[in-house]
Amino acid sequence: MAARASWKGHLKVGDLACAVGLYTAVSSSDRVSFNIINRRTGHRVERQFVDSETGKPVERGDQVKGYQMENGDYIVIEGDEIAEIMPEGDKVLDVKAFIAYDDIDKLYFDRPYYLAPANEHDEEALSLITRAMRDGKVAALAEAVLFRRNRTLLIRPHDDYIVATMLNFDYEVRSADTIFKDIPDIKFDKEMLELAGHILDTKRGSFEPSEYEDRYEAALVELVKAKIEGRAPPKKKPPQERKVVDLMEALRQSAKMSGKGSAKKKAPARSDSQRKKAS
């Protein structure tokens, strides 16, 4: 079955526009999902809203949004009041600027979408915009009303397709100072830095998404399968005990296990730049 667009509209760059669609690039629909059921009857349990004081069910028509004030009281916000302040959607992704891709801190990245032409008549225009961005090594900052809110998106070429990443607003990204302000500037001696650097070199690699397994999801699948087949579910392996040792000693032990040994036994392998300098 063909993928269904989450949003359809027009990408507008100055006087140039083309019909496009946003398609979810990340989905959790393939994960194992559960329903809440009554253990005694096996029937599905329905969620019901009740008054926190009286315990009585509240009908849908009486359910409204409330903002809690400092004194504990609530002010009621009606649905039509919220609808009144919602931005008007014009189905346009309006490009405001072209920037270098690295100009945006990845902390602002939220949800990725694939951006594709809505029909074959708009393939040429979108391909032209994409080619120009790729040649100029830039990405586009665009604004649109998506899912009842104004959003900012970063649109960029990625391999042979286009990704539009919804961005977090500034107030949503926490300052790192609140987490790291009390951490002191620690000084390390040369030996510790060399040992740590060697350990990092022995672990160099590349990111291959298929090599990383969601072990919790795999365990859930196996558990469900075992229950269906009427056999005992698999038992979880006990975690290995890890002995806490001195940082410097841990670095030395790790270096020995990776083949370096002590400085007296074997000198560290020289990098390409070091070999060039030596020659």
C-alpha positions, 0 to 999 in steps of 0.5 A: 500500500502506498504511503499516505502523506501526513500533510499536503500543500505547496513549497514556496521559494520566492515566486517559485512554488510546487505541490508537495507532501510530508511523509513521516520518516520515523514511525513506531507502528511496527512496535509491539503494542498492548491493550489493557484488559480485565484479568478476570473476564479477558475483556478490554478495559475502557478509559474513563474520566472521573471527577477527582473529588466526587469520583463520578464519571464526567461526560465528554461535554463537561470536559474542558481544559483548565489552567491551574493558578498558584493558589490551586484554583483553575481558570477554564479555557473553552475549546472555541477560545483555543480555536480562535487563537489557532493560526490560520493554515494556508497549506504553504511551506514558505521558505524564509532563508537559506542557511548552511546546514551546520548553522543549526544546533542538532538539539533543535531537531525534532521530528523528520519527514520526507518531502516529496512532490505531490504529483508528477507535474511538480517533480521538475520544480522540486528537483530544481530547488533540490539541485540548487540547494545541493550545489550551494551546500545550503538548507532551507528554513521554512515556516508553515502551519502544521497540525494546528500550530505554526512550525519551523522546518529545516529542509535539506537534500539527503542522498537522493531524497529530501528531508524536512525536519521539524524544529523545536522552538527556543523555549523548548531547548534547555540550556546546558548551563543548568546541567553542567554549571557545577562541573569543574574544569578537570586537568589530566596528565599526558599519560592519561590522555594518551591511554584514553586516546589509544582506547578510542582509536581501537574502538573507531568505526562507523554507524550502521543502523541495522547493526543496532538492535532494539533488544527490549522490542526483540524480547517483547516479540519473543515473550508474545511468541512464547505465550502464543505457543504455550511455552515458558517465556525466556528468562532474563540473563543476570547482569554482569558484576562490574568491579569499580577500580581507579580511573588510571588503573582502568585505563591501563587495563583497558589498554592492555586488553586492546593490545597496547600494554605498558609503555615499556613493553610496546610503544603506541602505533604512530598515526599517519601524520606522525609517520609523515613527520618522521620521514 
